Amino acid sequence: MKRRANSVWKGTGLEGSGTLTTQSKAFDKHPYSTKLRFENEDGKQGTNPEELIAAAHAGCFNMALSFQLSGAGYTPDELNTDAVLTLEKQGEGYAITNIDLNLTASVPGISEDEFNKLAENAKNGCPVSSVLNCDIGLNAKLK
């Protein structure tokens, strides 16, 4: 399976801007730029690569956990994960140093211990987790 995304950039790194388009068209020439990346904390003017990584990680983790739960005989009512990515200046550049997955879940009939074990398995087994070279924290709460 292959998934595709396209980036078009025009201008300098500091003053230029670009667009992102995904195969599914979930993003279709969606704007991004250095200004949007570092000066637009609310994200309403456009996206940035780190936001997209966080979204991909939250989505992948939820899917992985859903498979872990169903494999153990549980059906989640809801898995709600906020992925919080930390980007820090290091030397002349920047690095993603941490992502915290903050999960709140409603899973009927599961014990706290089993839930935490399956959530940890999902965090470690999620394909997006495996490509990230940073610390990944998990804060899992069962409703």
N, C-alpha and C positions, 0 to 999 in steps of 0.2 A: 504494500500500500504506500502510495506517495501522496503527500499533501503539498499544495503550492500556495505561495504568497508572492506578491510583487511589490517592490519599492521603486519609486521614481524620485530622484532628488535633483534639485536645481539650485545652483549658487554655492556660496561658501558654507563651511560648517556652521559658522556663527550666524550669518545673516540669511542663509538659504532656507528652503523648505522642501517638503516632499509629500508624497501621497502613498498610502498603503492600500493594496487591493488583495483580497483573499479569493481563493478558488470558489468558495461558497457565495461570495459577494456580501458576506456579513460586513465586510469593509469594502467599499467601492470608491477608490480615490479619496480615502479618509486622510485629512491633513495631519502632518506632524512636522516638528521643527525643534531646533535647540531651545528656542524661547518657550515653546509649549512643554518641552521636556523638563526645563529647570525653573521656569517662572510662572507656570500655570498650575498651581497645586490642585485646584478643583477639577481640572481635566475637561472642562466644558468646551474649550476651544479646539481641542484635538487630542490625539493620543500620543503615546510614546512607547518605545520598545519594552520598557520595564513594566508598564501597565499591562501590555499584552502578555508578557511572560507570567505575571501574577494571575491574570484571568485564565490562561491556559493551565496553570498549576492547580488553581482551585477547581476547575472543571474536571481535569484529569484525576485529581485526588478523589473527588466525589464519585466519579464513575468507578474507580478502583475500589473504593470502600463499599459501594453498592454491590459489586461482585463478591467481595469478601463476605459481606453480610448474607447475601443470598446463598452463597456456598455453604454457610454455616446454618442455614435454615431460617434466616430472619429477613423480613421485608421492611425497609425503612419507610416511615411516613414522610420524613424530610431530613435531608442533609444540607446544612447551610454553612458554607465555608467562606470566610474572608481570608484571602491571601495578602499578607502585608510584606512587600518587598523593600529591602533596604539597599539603597545605592549610595556608596560612600566614595569620596575623593581619596585616591591612593596614588601618591607620587604625581606624575603628570596627567594621569587619567582617572577613570572611575571604575569601580568594581561592584558587582552585586555580592554583598557579604552575608546576607541572611534573608530567608523567607520564613515567616511564621504563618502556619495554617491554623486559623482560629475556627474551629468546628463546633456548631451546636446541632445536635441530632435528636430526632425522635424515632426510636426503634423499639416497638413493643416487644416485651418479653425477654430482653437481653440484660445480662448482668453488667455492672460497671467494669469488672475485670475483663470479661470477654470482649466488650465493646472497645476498651482501650487497646487490647491485644490486636483486634482486627483493624482498628484505626492505624496503629503503628505499622502493621503489615502493609496496609494500603499506602501509607506515606512512603515506605521503603520500596514498594513494588510499582508505584506509579511511574510510567515512562517519562513524564516530565521531570520528576524528582531525579531520575537517573542521569539526566543530561546537565543538571545544574551543579556547578562547582562552588557551593556555598553551604553554610549551615542551614538546616531546615528544622524549624521547631514545630511542634504540634501541641496545641491546646484544645483538647477534646472534652466537650461537656455533653452529657446525656440529659435530655429533658425529663 
